[in-house]
Amino acid sequence: MLDRLLVLDPPRVEAIASFTPQQVAGHYPGHPIVPGVFLLEGLAQTLCCGCMAMGVDPSGHPYLGGFDKVRFRAPVLPPEEVRFSVKILPPRLGVFRAEGEASVGNLCVASATLSATMVPSEEAPPNPVL
């Protein structure tokens, strides 16, 4: 879903994504807005890019653990470009936590605390979550 990574310098990772009216046409017909789950997915993918870049287990797969303190602060109207920023905290017991924010221009549209872990390839199921 991410269009491109802007910063891949863990603990800081930033990416952008653009959403078209066609992608979100069914979410409030006649007044399309980007669903909150798209914003959370963008934050999760940005975090997972950072986890892989940290090189904890280069052969592993990142798995999203969860979201906490999720806040949606403003609607995103397509075709706006969303910037996803995460700050990864040092891993504890193999779990990465991060503070994430989605913004349009200078306006924060969503924020959350995320968690993820790296699962070794031999333990990962054939279809990883992310």
N, CA, C and O atoms as a GROMACS GRO file, in nm:
protein
  520
    1MET      N    1   0.081  -0.118   0.000
    1MET     CA    2   0.000   0.000   0.000
    1MET      C    3   0.086   0.126   0.000
    1MET      O    4   0.046   0.228  -0.057
    2LEU      N    5   0.203   0.122   0.062
    2LEU     CA    6   0.290   0.238   0.064
    2LEU      C    7   0.340   0.268  -0.076
    2LEU      O    8   0.372   0.176  -0.152
    3ASP      N    9   0.345   0.395  -0.111
    3ASP     CA   10   0.397   0.434  -0.242
    3ASP      C   11   0.549   0.437  -0.240
    3ASP      O   12   0.614   0.392  -0.335
    4ARG      N   13   0.607   0.490  -0.132
    4ARG     CA   14   0.753   0.489  -0.122
    4ARG      C   15   0.797   0.523   0.020
    4ARG      O   16   0.726   0.588   0.097
    5LEU      N   17   0.918   0.475   0.051
    5LEU     CA   18   0.981   0.509   0.178
    5LEU      C   19   1.056   0.641   0.160
    5LEU      O   20   1.126   0.660   0.061
    6LEU      N   21   1.041   0.730   0.256
    6LEU     CA   22   1.112   0.857   0.252
    6LEU      C   23   1.235   0.853   0.341
    6LEU      O   24   1.341   0.904   0.305
    7VAL      N   25   1.220   0.792   0.459
    7VAL     CA   26   1.328   0.783   0.558
    7VAL      C   27   1.330   0.641   0.609
    7VAL      O   28   1.229   0.589   0.657
    8LEU      N   29   1.446   0.577   0.598
    8LEU     CA   30   1.464   0.442   0.655
    8LEU      C   31   1.592   0.446   0.736
    8LEU      O   32   1.696   0.393   0.695
    9ASP      N   33   1.582   0.509   0.850
    9ASP     CA   34   1.696   0.528   0.939
    9ASP      C   35   1.650   0.497   1.081
    9ASP      O   36   1.634   0.587   1.164
   10PRO      N   37   1.628   0.365   1.109
   10PRO     CA   38   1.574   0.330   1.240
   10PRO      C   39   1.657   0.394   1.351
   10PRO      O   40   1.780   0.395   1.345
   11PRO      N   41   1.591   0.448   1.449
   11PRO     CA   42   1.452   0.422   1.487
   11PRO      C   43   1.347   0.506   1.414
   11PRO      O   44   1.228   0.495   1.445
   12ARG      N   45   1.387   0.589   1.321
   12ARG     CA   46   1.292   0.675   1.249
   12ARG      C   47   1.265   0.620   1.111
   12ARG      O   48   1.357   0.592   1.034
   13VAL      N   49   1.138   0.604   1.079
   13VAL     CA   50   1.098   0.555   0.947
   13VAL      C   51   0.979   0.638   0.901
   13VAL      O   52   0.886   0.663   0.977
   14GLU      N   53   0.984   0.682   0.774
   14GLU     CA   54   0.875   0.760   0.717
   14GLU      C   55   0.844   0.708   0.578
   14GLU      O   56   0.933   0.671   0.502
   15ALA      N   57   0.715   0.708   0.546
   15ALA     CA   58   0.670   0.663   0.414
   15ALA      C   59   0.550   0.747   0.373
   15ALA      O   60   0.490   0.816   0.456
   16ILE      N   61   0.515   0.739   0.245
   16ILE     CA   62   0.395   0.809   0.199
   16ILE      C   63   0.307   0.714   0.118
   16ILE      O   64   0.353   0.614   0.063
   17ALA      N   65   0.181   0.749   0.114
   17ALA     CA   66   0.084   0.675   0.033
   17ALA      C   67  -0.021   0.775  -0.015
   17ALA      O   68  -0.057   0.869   0.056
   18SER      N   69  -0.069   0.753  -0.134
   18SER     CA   70  -0.178   0.834  -0.189
   18SER      C   71  -0.298   0.744  -0.209
   18SER      O   72  -0.285   0.627  -0.244
   19PHE      N   73  -0.414   0.799  -0.188
   19PHE     CA   74  -0.538   0.724  -0.203
   19PHE      C   75  -0.624   0.793  -0.306
   19PHE      O   76  -0.642   0.914  -0.302
   20THR      N   77  -0.678   0.716  -0.399
   20THR     CA   78  -0.763   0.772  -0.504
   20THR      C   79  -0.910   0.761  -0.463
   20THR      O   80  -0.945   0.677  -0.380
   21PRO      N   81  -0.995   0.845  -0.520
   21PRO     CA   82  -1.137   0.832  -0.490
   21PRO      C   83  -1.192   0.694  -0.525
   21PRO      O   84  -1.283   0.644  -0.459
   22GLN      N   85  -1.136   0.631  -0.629
   22GLN     CA   86  -1.183   0.497  -0.668
   22GLN      C   87  -1.150   0.393  -0.561
   22GLN      O   88  -1.227   0.298  -0.542
   23GLN      N   89  -1.038   0.408  -0.490
   23GLN     CA   90  -1.001   0.311  -0.386
   23GLN      C   91  -1.098   0.314  -0.268
   23GLN      O   92  -1.117   0.213  -0.201
   24VAL      N   93  -1.159   0.427  -0.244
   24VAL     CA   94  -1.243   0.443  -0.125
   24VAL      C   95  -1.387   0.478  -0.160
   24VAL      O   96  -1.461   0.528  -0.076
   25ALA      N   97  -1.428   0.451  -0.284
   25ALA     CA   98  -1.559   0.493  -0.334
   25ALA      C   99  -1.675   0.444  -0.247
   25ALA      O  100  -1.774   0.516  -0.232
   26GLY      N  101  -1.666   0.326  -0.190
   26GLY     CA  102  -1.776   0.271  -0.111
   26GLY      C  103  -1.778   0.318   0.033
   26GLY      O  104  -1.873   0.289   0.106
   27HIS      N  105  -1.676   0.389   0.075
   27HIS     CA  106  -1.669   0.435   0.214
   27HIS      C  107  -1.730   0.574   0.221
   27HIS      O  108  -1.663   0.673   0.192
   28TYR      N  109  -1.856   0.581   0.258
   28TYR     CA  110  -1.940   0.699   0.256
   28TYR      C  111  -1.967   0.741   0.111
   28TYR      O  112  -1.912   0.841   0.065
   29PRO      N  113  -2.051   0.665   0.040
   29PRO     CA  114  -2.084   0.698  -0.099
   29PRO      C  115  -2.127   0.843  -0.113
   29PRO      O  116  -2.205   0.896  -0.034
   30GLY      N  117  -2.075   0.906  -0.216
   30GLY     CA  118  -2.105   1.046  -0.241
   30GLY      C  119  -2.014   1.142  -0.166
   30GLY      O  120  -2.006   1.260  -0.200
   31HIS      N  121  -1.946   1.093  -0.065
   31HIS     CA  122  -1.851   1.174   0.013
   31HIS      C  123  -1.739   1.082   0.060
   31HIS      O  124  -1.726   1.056   0.180
   32PRO      N  125  -1.657   1.032  -0.034
   32PRO     CA  126  -1.556   0.933   0.004
   32PRO      C  127  -1.448   0.988   0.096
   32PRO      O  128  -1.394   1.097   0.074
   33ILE      N  129  -1.417   0.911   0.201
   33ILE     CA  130  -1.304   0.941   0.288
   33ILE      C  131  -1.220   0.815   0.301
   33ILE      O  132  -1.271   0.704   0.283
   34VAL      N  133  -1.094   0.832   0.331
   34VAL     CA  134  -1.004   0.718   0.349
   34VAL      C  135  -1.040   0.649   0.480
   34VAL      O  136  -1.041   0.714   0.585
   35PRO      N  137  -1.070   0.519   0.477
   35PRO     CA  138  -1.105   0.448   0.600
   35PRO      C  139  -0.989   0.448   0.701
   35PRO      O  140  -0.872   0.443   0.663
   36GLY      N  141  -1.024   0.454   0.826
   36GLY     CA  142  -0.924   0.452   0.932
   36GLY      C  143  -0.835   0.329   0.925
   36GLY      O  144  -0.717   0.336   0.959
   37VAL      N  145  -0.891   0.216   0.883
   37VAL     CA  146  -0.812   0.094   0.874
   37VAL      C  147  -0.700   0.110   0.771
   37VAL      O  148  -0.594   0.048   0.787
   38PHE      N  149  -0.719   0.190   0.667
   38PHE     CA  150  -0.612   0.216   0.570
   38PHE      C  151  -0.498   0.293   0.637
   38PHE      O  152  -0.381   0.267   0.610
   39LEU      N  153  -0.534   0.387   0.724
   39LEU     CA  154  -0.432   0.464   0.794
   39LEU      C  155  -0.353   0.375   0.890
   39LEU      O  156  -0.231   0.387   0.901
   40LEU      N  157  -0.423   0.286   0.958
   40LEU     CA  158  -0.354   0.193   1.049
   40LEU      C  159  -0.265   0.096   0.972
   40LEU      O  160  -0.155   0.065   1.016
   41GLU      N  161  -0.311   0.050   0.857
   41GLU     CA  162  -0.230  -0.040   0.774
   41GLU      C  163  -0.103   0.031   0.727
   41GLU      O  164   0.005  -0.028   0.726
   42GLY      N  165  -0.115   0.158   0.689
   42GLY     CA  166   0.003   0.234   0.648
   42GLY      C  167   0.104   0.246   0.761
   42GLY      O  168   0.225   0.234   0.738
   43LEU      N  169   0.056   0.271   0.883
   43LEU     CA  170   0.146   0.277   0.998
   43LEU      C  171   0.212   0.141   1.023
   43LEU      O  172   0.331   0.134   1.051
   44ALA      N  173   0.134   0.034   1.012
   44ALA     CA  174   0.188  -0.101   1.034
   44ALA      C  175   0.294  -0.135   0.931
   44ALA      O  176   0.399  -0.190   0.966
   45GLN      N  177   0.269  -0.104   0.806
   45GLN     CA  178   0.369  -0.134   0.702
   45GLN      C  179   0.496  -0.052   0.722
   45GLN      O  180   0.606  -0.100   0.698
   46THR      N  181   0.480   0.072   0.765
   46THR     CA  182   0.597   0.156   0.791
   46THR      C  183   0.679   0.098   0.906
   46THR      O  184   0.802   0.092   0.898
   47LEU      N  185   0.612   0.056   1.014
   47LEU     CA  186   0.682  -0.007   1.126
   47LEU      C  187   0.755  -0.132   1.081
   47LEU      O  188   0.871  -0.153   1.117
   48CYS      N  189   0.689  -0.216   1.004
   48CYS     CA  190   0.750  -0.342   0.961
   48CYS      C  191   0.873  -0.319   0.873
   48CYS      O  192   0.970  -0.395   0.880
   49CYS      N  193   0.871  -0.214   0.792
   49CYS     CA  194   0.991  -0.179   0.713
   49CYS      C  195   1.105  -0.146   0.807
   49CYS      O  196   1.219  -0.187   0.785
   50GLY      N  197   1.075  -0.072   0.913
   50GLY     CA  198   1.178  -0.038   1.011
   50GLY      C  199   1.230  -0.159   1.086
   50GLY      O  200   1.350  -0.169   1.110
   51CYS      N  201   1.142  -0.251   1.122
   51CYS     CA  202   1.184  -0.373   1.192
   51CYS      C  203   1.280  -0.454   1.105
   51CYS      O  204   1.381  -0.503   1.154
   52MET      N  205   1.248  -0.466   0.977
   52MET     CA  206   1.336  -0.542   0.887
   52MET      C  207   1.470  -0.470   0.870
   52MET      O  208   1.574  -0.535   0.861
   53ALA      N  209   1.467  -0.337   0.865
   53ALA     CA  210   1.590  -0.260   0.847
   53ALA      C  211   1.681  -0.268   0.969
   53ALA      O  212   1.802  -0.248   0.957
   54MET      N  213   1.624  -0.297   1.085
   54MET     CA  214   1.705  -0.304   1.206
   54MET      C  215   1.791  -0.430   1.209
   54MET      O  216   1.883  -0.441   1.290
   55GLY      N  217   1.760  -0.526   1.121
   55GLY     CA  218   1.845  -0.644   1.106
   55GLY      C  219   1.848  -0.739   1.223
   55GLY      O  220   1.945  -0.814   1.240
   56VAL      N  221   1.744  -0.739   1.306
   56VAL     CA  222   1.741  -0.830   1.420
   56VAL      C  223   1.743  -0.975   1.373
   56VAL      O  224   1.820  -1.056   1.425
   57ASP      N  225   1.662  -1.007   1.276
   57ASP     CA  226   1.661  -1.140   1.216
   57ASP      C  227   1.636  -1.121   1.067
   57ASP      O  228   1.521  -1.119   1.023
   58PRO      N  229   1.744  -1.106   0.988
   58PRO     CA  230   1.726  -1.074   0.847
   58PRO      C  231   1.646  -1.177   0.768
   58PRO      O  232   1.592  -1.144   0.662
   59SER      N  233   1.638  -1.300   0.817
   59SER     CA  234   1.561  -1.401   0.745
   59SER      C  235   1.418  -1.410   0.797
   59SER      O  236   1.338  -1.489   0.746
   60GLY      N  237   1.385  -1.331   0.900
   60GLY     CA  238   1.253  -1.340   0.961
   60GLY      C  239   1.149  -1.257   0.890
   60GLY      O  240   1.177  -1.185   0.794
   61HIS      N  241   1.028  -1.270   0.940
   61HIS     CA  242   0.913  -1.196   0.887
   61HIS      C  243   0.856  -1.110   0.999
   61HIS      O  244   0.840  -1.159   1.111
   62PRO      N  245   0.824  -0.984   0.971
   62PRO     CA  246   0.761  -0.901   1.073
   62PRO      C  247   0.612  -0.935   1.086
   62PRO      O  248   0.543  -0.957   0.987
   63TYR      N  249   0.566  -0.938   1.210
   63TYR     CA  250   0.424  -0.964   1.238
   63TYR      C  251   0.372  -0.855   1.329
   63TYR      O  252   0.431  -0.824   1.432
   64LEU      N  253   0.260  -0.798   1.290
   64LEU     CA  254   0.197  -0.694   1.370
   64LEU      C  255   0.141  -0.757   1.497
   64LEU      O  256   0.073  -0.859   1.493
   65GLY      N  257   0.171  -0.694   1.610
   65GLY     CA  258   0.120  -0.743   1.738
   65GLY      C  259  -0.008  -0.673   1.779
   65GLY      O  260  -0.098  -0.735   1.834
   66GLY      N  261  -0.015  -0.543   1.752
   66GLY     CA  262  -0.136  -0.472   1.790
   66GLY      C  263  -0.120  -0.321   1.785
   66GLY      O  264  -0.013  -0.268   1.758
   67PHE      N  265  -0.233  -0.255   1.812
   67PHE     CA  266  -0.241  -0.110   1.818
   67PHE      C  267  -0.296  -0.071   1.954
   67PHE      O  268  -0.386  -0.137   2.005
   68ASP      N  269  -0.244   0.034   2.011
   68ASP     CA  270  -0.298   0.092   2.134
   68ASP      C  271  -0.310   0.241   2.114
   68ASP      O  272  -0.246   0.299   2.026
   69LYS      N  273  -0.392   0.303   2.196
   69LYS     CA  274  -0.406   0.449   2.196
   69LYS      C  275  -0.432   0.506   2.056
   69LYS      O  276  -0.375   0.608   2.019
   70VAL      N  277  -0.518   0.440   1.980
   70VAL     CA  278  -0.550   0.486   1.845
   70VAL      C  279  -0.641   0.608   1.852
   70VAL      O  280  -0.741   0.610   1.924
   71ARG      N  281  -0.603   0.710   1.776
   71ARG     CA  282  -0.684   0.831   1.768
   71ARG      C  283  -0.695   0.876   1.623
   71ARG      O  284  -0.593   0.891   1.554
   72PHE      N  285  -0.817   0.896   1.577
   72PHE     CA  286  -0.841   0.954   1.445
   72PHE      C  287  -0.878   1.099   1.469
   72PHE      O  288  -0.977   1.128   1.537
   73ARG      N  289  -0.800   1.189   1.414
   73ARG     CA  290  -0.813   1.330   1.447
   73ARG      C  291  -0.880   1.414   1.338
   73ARG      O  292  -0.937   1.520   1.368
   74ALA      N  293  -0.874   1.368   1.214
   74ALA     CA  294  -0.934   1.443   1.103
   74ALA      C  295  -0.955   1.347   0.987
   74ALA      O  296  -0.879   1.252   0.971
   75PRO      N  297  -1.059   1.371   0.904
   75PRO     CA  298  -1.080   1.284   0.788
   75PRO      C  299  -0.974   1.309   0.681
   75PRO      O  300  -0.922   1.420   0.668
   76VAL      N  301  -0.944   1.205   0.605
   76VAL     CA  302  -0.854   1.216   0.491
   76VAL      C  303  -0.939   1.204   0.366
   76VAL      O  304  -1.007   1.102   0.345
   77LEU      N  305  -0.937   1.305   0.283
   77LEU     CA  306  -1.017   1.308   0.162
   77LEU      C  307  -0.928   1.283   0.041
   77LEU      O  308  -0.831   1.356   0.018
   78PRO      N  309  -0.960   1.179  -0.037
   78PRO     CA  310  -0.877   1.152  -0.154
   78PRO      C  311  -0.888   1.267  -0.253
   78PRO      O  312  -0.995   1.328  -0.263
   79PRO      N  313  -0.784   1.298  -0.325
   79PRO     CA  314  -0.658   1.227  -0.345
   79PRO      C  315  -0.544   1.279  -0.259
   79PRO      O  316  -0.433   1.296  -0.310
   80GLU      N  317  -0.566   1.306  -0.132
   80GLU     CA  318  -0.460   1.357  -0.046
   80GLU      C  319  -0.349   1.254  -0.026
   80GLU      O  320  -0.373   1.134  -0.026
   81GLU      N  321  -0.227   1.304  -0.009
   81GLU     CA  322  -0.111   1.220   0.017
   81GLU      C  323  -0.090   1.215   0.169
   81GLU      O  324  -0.090   1.318   0.236
   82VAL      N  325  -0.074   1.094   0.222
   82VAL     CA  326  -0.058   1.074   0.365
   82VAL      C  327   0.087   1.036   0.394
   82VAL      O  328   0.144   0.949   0.328
   83ARG      N  329   0.145   1.102   0.494
   83ARG     CA  330   0.280   1.070   0.539
   83ARG      C  331   0.268   0.988   0.667
   83ARG      O  332   0.202   1.029   0.763
   84PHE      N  333   0.332   0.871   0.668
   84PHE     CA  334   0.333   0.784   0.785
   84PHE      C  335   0.470   0.794   0.850
   84PHE      O  336   0.572   0.774   0.785
   85SER      N  337   0.472   0.826   0.979
   85SER     CA  338   0.598   0.839   1.053
   85SER      C  339   0.591   0.751   1.176
   85SER      O  340   0.494   0.754   1.251
   86VAL      N  341   0.696   0.672   1.197
   86VAL     CA  342   0.704   0.593   1.319
   86VAL      C  343   0.841   0.614   1.384
   86VAL      O  344   0.943   0.631   1.317
   87LYS      N  345   0.839   0.612   1.515
   87LYS     CA  346   0.962   0.615   1.594
   87LYS      C  347   0.965   0.484   1.671
   87LYS      O  348   0.883   0.460   1.760
   88ILE      N  349   1.061   0.398   1.636
   88ILE     CA  350   1.070   0.265   1.695
   88ILE      C  351   1.148   0.273   1.826
   88ILE      O  352   1.258   0.329   1.831
   89LEU      N  353   1.091   0.216   1.930
   89LEU     CA  354   1.158   0.210   2.060
   89LEU      C  355   1.246   0.084   2.063
   89LEU      O  356   1.222  -0.010   1.986
   90PRO      N  357   1.346   0.080   2.150
   90PRO     CA  358   1.431  -0.039   2.157
   90PRO      C  359   1.347  -0.164   2.186
   90PRO      O  360   1.258  -0.161   2.271
   91PRO      N  361   1.376  -0.276   2.115
   91PRO     CA  362   1.296  -0.397   2.137
   91PRO      C  363   1.317  -0.452   2.278
   91PRO      O  364   1.427  -0.445   2.334
   92ARG      N  365   1.210  -0.507   2.333
   92ARG     CA  366   1.217  -0.575   2.463
   92ARG      C  367   1.156  -0.712   2.446
   92ARG      O  368   1.043  -0.727   2.401
   93LEU      N  369   1.234  -0.813   2.482
   93LEU     CA  370   1.190  -0.952   2.471
   93LEU      C  371   1.143  -0.983   2.329
   93LEU      O  372   1.048  -1.060   2.310
   94GLY      N  373   1.208  -0.924   2.230
   94GLY     CA  374   1.176  -0.951   2.090
   94GLY      C  375   1.056  -0.876   2.036
   94GLY      O  376   1.015  -0.899   1.922
   95VAL      N  377   0.999  -0.786   2.116
   95VAL     CA  378   0.882  -0.710   2.072
   95VAL      C  379   0.924  -0.565   2.048
   95VAL      O  380   0.984  -0.501   2.134
   96PHE      N  381   0.891  -0.516   1.930
   96PHE     CA  382   0.915  -0.377   1.894
   96PHE      C  383   0.790  -0.297   1.927
   96PHE      O  384   0.678  -0.340   1.898
   97ARG      N  385   0.809  -0.182   1.986
   97ARG     CA  386   0.698  -0.088   2.006
   97ARG      C  387   0.735   0.040   1.934
   97ARG      O  388   0.853   0.073   1.920
   98ALA      N  389   0.636   0.111   1.889
   98ALA     CA  390   0.662   0.235   1.816
   98ALA      C  391   0.548   0.332   1.836
   98ALA      O  392   0.433   0.295   1.858
   99GLU      N  393   0.584   0.458   1.828
   99GLU     CA  394   0.485   0.566   1.826
   99GLU      C  395   0.467   0.603   1.680
   99GLU      O  396   0.564   0.634   1.611
  100GLY      N  397   0.343   0.601   1.633
  100GLY     CA  398   0.317   0.630   1.492
  100GLY      C  399   0.221   0.745   1.473
  100GLY      O  400   0.133   0.770   1.555
  101GLU      N  401   0.241   0.813   1.362
  101GLU     CA  402   0.154   0.925   1.328
  101GLU      C  403   0.133   0.930   1.177
  101GLU      O  404   0.227   0.912   1.100
  102ALA      N  405   0.009   0.953   1.138
  102ALA     CA  406  -0.024   0.974   0.997
  102ALA      C  407  -0.062   1.121   0.984
  102ALA      O  408  -0.138   1.174   1.064
  103SER      N  409  -0.008   1.186   0.880
  103SER     CA  410  -0.037   1.327   0.864
  103SER      C  411  -0.060   1.362   0.717
  103SER      O  412  -0.010   1.297   0.626
  104VAL      N  413  -0.137   1.467   0.699
  104VAL     CA  414  -0.160   1.526   0.566
  104VAL      C  415  -0.112   1.670   0.579
  104VAL      O  416  -0.169   1.750   0.653
  105GLY      N  417  -0.005   1.701   0.507
  105GLY     CA  418   0.057   1.832   0.525
  105GLY      C  419   0.110   1.840   0.667
  105GLY      O  420   0.184   1.752   0.711
  106ASN      N  421   0.074   1.945   0.737
  106ASN     CA  422   0.116   1.962   0.877
  106ASN      C  423   0.011   1.916   0.976
  106ASN      O  424   0.028   1.935   1.097
  107LEU      N  425  -0.097   1.857   0.928
  107LEU     CA  426  -0.208   1.816   1.014
  107LEU      C  427  -0.199   1.668   1.048
  107LEU      O  428  -0.197   1.583   0.959
  108CYS      N  429  -0.193   1.637   1.177
  108CYS     CA  430  -0.196   1.497   1.220
  108CYS      C  431  -0.339   1.446   1.204
  108CYS      O  432  -0.432   1.502   1.262
  109VAL      N  433  -0.357   1.338   1.125
  109VAL     CA  434  -0.490   1.284   1.102
  109VAL      C  435  -0.516   1.158   1.183
  109VAL      O  436  -0.631   1.120   1.204
  110ALA      N  437  -0.408   1.091   1.228
  110ALA     CA  438  -0.423   0.970   1.310
  110ALA      C  439  -0.293   0.946   1.385
  110ALA      O  440  -0.185   0.983   1.339
  111SER      N  441  -0.306   0.883   1.502
  111SER     CA  442  -0.188   0.846   1.579
  111SER      C  443  -0.218   0.715   1.653
  111SER      O  444  -0.333   0.682   1.679
  112ALA      N  445  -0.111   0.642   1.685
  112ALA     CA  446  -0.127   0.514   1.754
  112ALA      C  447   0.007   0.468   1.809
  112ALA      O  448   0.113   0.510   1.762
  113THR      N  449   0.000   0.382   1.908
  113THR     CA  450   0.117   0.308   1.955
  113THR      C  451   0.103   0.170   1.893
  113THR      O  452  -0.003   0.108   1.901
  114LEU      N  453   0.210   0.120   1.831
  114LEU     CA  454   0.207  -0.008   1.761
  114LEU      C  455   0.306  -0.105   1.825
  114LEU      O  456   0.400  -0.064   1.892
  115SER      N  457   0.282  -0.233   1.802
  115SER     CA  458   0.379  -0.335   1.842
  115SER      C  459   0.391  -0.438   1.731
  115SER      O  460   0.295  -0.466   1.659
  116ALA      N  461   0.512  -0.494   1.720
  116ALA     CA  462   0.539  -0.596   1.618
  116ALA      C  463   0.653  -0.684   1.668
  116ALA      O  464   0.724  -0.648   1.762
  117THR      N  465   0.668  -0.797   1.606
  117THR     CA  466   0.778  -0.887   1.638
  117THR      C  467   0.830  -0.948   1.509
  117THR      O  468   0.761  -0.950   1.406
  118MET      N  469   0.951  -0.998   1.515
  118MET     CA  470   1.009  -1.068   1.400
  118MET      C  471   1.001  -1.218   1.430
  118MET      O  472   1.048  -1.263   1.534
  119VAL      N  473   0.942  -1.293   1.340
  119VAL     CA  474   0.929  -1.437   1.355
  119VAL      C  475   1.028  -1.503   1.259
  119VAL      O  476   1.028  -1.472   1.140
  120PRO      N  477   1.114  -1.594   1.310
  120PRO     CA  478   1.209  -1.661   1.220
  120PRO      C  479   1.137  -1.732   1.106
  120PRO      O  480   1.026  -1.782   1.123
  121SER      N  481   1.201  -1.736   0.990
  121SER     CA  482   1.140  -1.794   0.870
  121SER      C  483   1.090  -1.936   0.892
  121SER      O  484   0.982  -1.972   0.844
  122GLU      N  485   1.167  -2.016   0.963
  122GLU     CA  486   1.125  -2.157   0.981
  122GLU      C  487   1.002  -2.171   1.068
  122GLU      O  488   0.934  -2.273   1.063
  123GLU      N  489   0.972  -2.068   1.149
  123GLU     CA  490   0.852  -2.074   1.235
  123GLU      C  491   0.733  -2.004   1.171
  123GLU      O  492   0.620  -2.021   1.216
  124ALA      N  493   0.758  -1.927   1.068
  124ALA     CA  494   0.650  -1.848   1.008
  124ALA      C  495   0.559  -1.936   0.923
  124ALA      O  496   0.607  -2.023   0.851
  125PRO      N  497   0.427  -1.912   0.932
  125PRO     CA  498   0.336  -1.984   0.843
  125PRO      C  499   0.360  -1.939   0.700
  125PRO      O  500   0.422  -1.836   0.678
  126PRO      N  501   0.311  -2.014   0.602
  126PRO     CA  502   0.339  -1.982   0.462
  126PRO      C  503   0.285  -1.847   0.416
  126PRO      O  504   0.338  -1.789   0.321
  127ASN      N  505   0.182  -1.795   0.479
  127ASN     CA  506   0.123  -1.668   0.438
  127ASN      C  507   0.136  -1.567   0.552
  127ASN      O  508   0.046  -1.558   0.636
  128PRO      N  509   0.245  -1.490   0.556
  128PRO     CA  510   0.262  -1.394   0.665
  128PRO      C  511   0.151  -1.289   0.665
  128PRO      O  512   0.095  -1.256   0.560
  129VAL      N  513   0.122  -1.238   0.784
  129VAL     CA  514   0.017  -1.138   0.801
  129VAL      C  515   0.052  -1.012   0.725
  129VAL      O  516  -0.034  -0.954   0.658
  130LEU      N  517   0.178  -0.968   0.734
  130LEU     CA  518   0.219  -0.846   0.663
  130LEU      C  519   0.329  -0.879   0.567
  130LEU      O  520   0.378  -0.791   0.497
   0.00000   0.00000   0.00000
